[in-house]
Amino acid sequence: MDTENNQLTLCGVIETEPVLDHEVFGEHFYRMDLRVPRLSGAQDLLPVTVSERLMNSQVAAGTHLCIVGQLRSYNKVVGGAGRLLLTAFAQHLLPPDSAENPNVIRLTGAICKPPAFRTTPFGREIADLMLAVNRAFGKSDYIPCIAWGRTARYASGLSVGDHLELQGRFQSREYQKQMPDGTVMNRVAYEVSISRLTSVQDAPPIPRVAVQGENALQ
């Protein structure tokens, strides 16, 4: 069930050398950044987690990597505060250039906080959603999503607990945050940019409705 709820394909060039990130039951997991192209010519720099069981000599900085897996969330303390972080969790490696779309994600889950609708200074309509997606063993991933235009207007009328199916891409977005002391820090947000959104009836319940990720990736 969880593989149907959360399906991600990413293809790009490894930007950073894989580094050991964590260990679960003796299995080592490595983290790297993957540079993934958009149709517009822009590129996303996205975090990817790969098990040692999938690693080979071709998984190195500067090489092409194509994965099938899931988008996972987890909590990490950064600067004394907890932050929800995302990573593309590889379950299989594909031959290079074997995917038709280098960045596609399909999610089924429930809204776990009220949608936030806003209009940019340029008049573009945007809605921010937090989607809780079931995972195996009673776990859930909490994934921030962003909708645009007519889809954003539709999303603004949704409520906590509504079940959705969506398709889009996993993307990175740079922004500036003003700190309490007045300084401005450059940060990167990771989210799903929605291209298609539909409502789901009679979906199974999300086990925990909270904006919290899992502490361990496995």
C-alpha positions as CSV (number, residue, x, y, z in Angstrom):
1,M,0.0,0.0,0.0
2,D,2.7,2.5,1.0
3,T,4.5,2.1,-2.4
4,E,1.3,3.1,-4.1
5,N,0.8,6.1,-1.9
6,N,4.3,7.5,-2.5
7,Q,6.1,7.0,-5.9
8,L,9.1,9.0,-6.9
9,T,11.4,8.9,-9.9
10,L,14.4,11.2,-10.1
11,C,17.2,11.3,-12.7
12,G,20.1,13.7,-12.7
13,V,23.8,14.2,-12.1
14,I,25.3,13.6,-8.6
15,E,26.6,17.0,-7.4
16,T,28.3,15.9,-4.1
17,E,30.2,12.8,-3.1
18,P,28.0,10.4,-1.1
19,V,28.6,10.7,2.7
20,L,27.5,8.4,5.4
21,D,24.3,9.8,6.9
22,H,22.9,7.2,9.3
23,E,22.6,3.6,10.2
24,V,19.5,1.4,10.8
25,F,19.9,-2.1,12.1
26,G,23.4,-2.3,10.8
27,E,22.5,-1.0,7.4
28,H,24.4,2.1,6.3
29,F,22.6,4.9,4.3
30,Y,24.5,7.5,2.3
31,R,23.3,11.0,1.4
32,M,24.2,13.0,-1.7
33,D,22.8,16.0,-3.7
34,L,21.4,15.3,-7.1
35,R,21.1,18.0,-9.8
36,V,17.9,17.4,-11.7
37,P,16.9,19.4,-14.8
38,R,13.5,21.1,-15.4
39,L,11.8,21.5,-18.7
40,S,12.3,25.2,-18.3
41,G,16.1,24.8,-18.3
42,A,16.3,25.5,-14.5
43,Q,17.7,22.9,-12.2
44,D,16.8,21.5,-8.8
45,L,19.5,20.4,-6.3
46,L,17.8,17.7,-4.3
47,P,18.9,15.5,-1.4
48,V,18.9,11.8,-2.1
49,T,19.4,8.9,0.4
50,V,20.8,5.5,-0.9
51,S,21.4,2.3,1.0
52,E,24.8,0.7,0.9
53,R,23.0,-2.3,-0.6
54,L,22.4,-0.2,-3.8
55,M,25.8,1.6,-3.9
56,N,28.3,0.7,-6.6
57,S,31.3,2.3,-8.2
58,Q,29.0,4.4,-10.5
59,V,27.4,6.2,-7.6
60,A,29.9,9.1,-7.3
61,A,30.0,12.8,-7.9
62,G,29.7,13.8,-11.5
63,T,28.0,10.6,-12.6
64,H,24.4,10.2,-13.7
65,L,21.9,8.6,-11.3
66,C,18.3,7.5,-11.8
67,I,16.3,6.3,-8.9
68,V,12.9,5.0,-8.1
69,G,11.7,5.4,-4.5
70,Q,9.8,7.6,-2.2
71,L,9.9,11.1,-0.8
72,R,10.5,10.7,3.0
73,S,10.4,13.2,5.8
74,Y,12.2,13.2,9.2
75,N,12.9,15.6,12.1
76,K,16.4,17.0,12.7
77,V,17.5,19.6,15.3
78,V,19.2,22.5,13.4
79,G,20.4,25.5,15.4
80,G,18.6,24.3,18.5
81,A,15.2,24.0,16.8
82,G,13.5,21.0,15.2
83,R,13.1,21.1,11.4
84,L,11.1,18.9,9.1
85,L,13.5,17.7,6.4
86,L,12.8,15.8,3.1
87,T,14.9,13.4,1.1
88,A,14.4,11.2,-1.9
89,F,14.8,7.7,-0.6
90,A,16.1,5.3,-3.3
91,Q,14.5,1.9,-3.4
92,H,15.9,0.9,-6.8
93,L,18.5,2.3,-9.3
94,L,17.6,2.5,-12.9
95,P,19.9,2.6,-16.0
96,P,20.8,6.1,-16.9
97,D,18.3,8.0,-19.1
98,S,15.8,5.1,-18.8
99,A,13.0,7.4,-17.4
100,E,10.8,9.4,-19.7
101,N,10.4,12.2,-17.0
102,P,13.5,13.0,-14.9
103,N,11.4,14.2,-12.0
104,V,7.9,12.9,-11.2
105,I,6.1,12.1,-8.0
106,R,2.7,10.7,-7.2
107,L,1.3,10.9,-3.7
108,T,-1.9,9.9,-1.9
109,G,-2.6,11.2,1.5
110,A,-4.6,13.5,3.8
111,I,-4.3,17.2,4.5
112,C,-3.0,17.6,8.1
113,K,-3.0,21.4,8.5
114,P,-5.2,24.1,7.0
115,P,-4.2,25.2,3.5
116,A,-2.6,28.6,3.2
117,F,-3.7,30.6,0.2
118,R,-1.8,33.8,-0.9
119,T,-1.3,36.0,-3.9
120,T,2.2,37.2,-4.9
121,P,3.0,40.8,-5.6
122,F,2.9,39.8,-9.3
123,G,-0.7,38.5,-8.9
124,R,0.2,34.8,-9.0
125,E,-2.1,32.6,-6.8
126,I,-0.4,30.1,-4.5
127,A,-1.6,27.6,-2.0
128,D,0.6,25.7,0.5
129,L,-0.5,22.3,1.7
130,M,0.9,19.8,4.2
131,L,0.1,16.2,3.1
132,A,0.4,13.2,5.5
133,V,1.2,10.1,3.5
134,N,1.0,6.6,5.0
135,R,4.1,4.4,5.1
136,A,4.7,0.8,6.2
137,F,4.7,-0.2,9.9
138,G,2.3,2.5,11.0
139,K,4.5,5.4,10.0
140,S,3.7,8.5,8.0
141,D,5.6,11.1,6.0
142,Y,4.6,14.8,6.1
143,I,5.3,16.5,2.8
144,P,4.9,20.2,2.1
145,C,3.2,20.8,-1.3
146,I,2.6,23.9,-3.3
147,A,-0.2,24.6,-5.9
148,W,-0.6,27.3,-8.4
149,G,-3.4,29.2,-10.2
150,R,-6.7,27.4,-10.5
151,T,-5.3,24.4,-8.6
152,A,-4.3,26.8,-5.8
153,R,-7.9,28.2,-5.7
154,Y,-9.3,24.7,-5.5
155,A,-6.9,23.7,-2.8
156,S,-7.7,26.7,-0.7
157,G,-11.2,25.3,-0.2
158,L,-10.0,22.0,1.2
159,S,-10.0,21.0,4.9
160,V,-7.9,19.1,7.3
161,G,-8.6,15.4,6.8
162,D,-9.5,15.6,3.1
163,H,-7.8,12.8,1.1
164,L,-6.0,13.7,-2.1
165,E,-4.2,12.2,-5.0
166,L,-1.6,14.4,-6.6
167,Q,1.1,14.4,-9.2
168,G,4.0,16.9,-9.6
169,R,7.7,17.2,-9.1
170,F,10.1,17.4,-6.1
171,Q,11.7,20.8,-6.2
172,S,14.1,23.0,-4.3
173,R,13.4,26.7,-3.8
174,E,15.8,29.4,-2.4
175,Y,14.4,32.0,-0.1
176,Q,15.6,34.5,2.6
177,K,14.6,34.4,6.2
178,Q,14.9,37.3,8.6
179,M,16.3,36.2,12.0
180,P,15.3,37.7,15.4
181,D,18.4,39.8,15.5
182,G,17.5,41.4,12.1
183,T,20.0,39.5,10.0
184,V,18.9,37.7,6.8
185,M,19.8,34.1,6.1
186,N,19.7,32.4,2.7
187,R,17.9,29.1,3.0
188,V,16.6,26.3,0.7
189,A,13.1,24.8,0.9
190,Y,12.1,21.5,-0.5
191,E,8.6,20.8,-1.5
192,V,6.3,19.1,-4.1
193,S,5.1,21.4,-6.9
194,I,1.6,20.1,-7.8
195,S,0.7,19.7,-11.5
196,R,-2.5,17.7,-11.0
197,L,-4.7,17.3,-7.9
198,T,-7.8,15.2,-7.3
199,S,-10.0,14.4,-4.3
200,V,-10.2,10.8,-3.0
201,Q,-13.3,9.3,-1.4
202,D,-13.4,6.6,1.3
203,A,-9.6,6.6,1.7
204,P,-8.0,4.8,4.6
205,P,-7.2,7.0,7.6
206,I,-3.8,8.6,8.3
207,P,-2.6,7.0,11.6
208,R,-1.2,10.3,13.1
209,V,-2.3,13.7,12.1
210,A,0.6,16.0,13.1
211,V,3.3,18.0,11.3
212,Q,6.1,15.7,12.4
213,G,8.4,13.6,10.4
214,E,10.0,10.3,11.3
215,N,13.2,10.3,13.3
216,A,14.8,7.5,11.3
217,L,14.8,6.7,7.6
218,Q,14.5,3.0,6.7
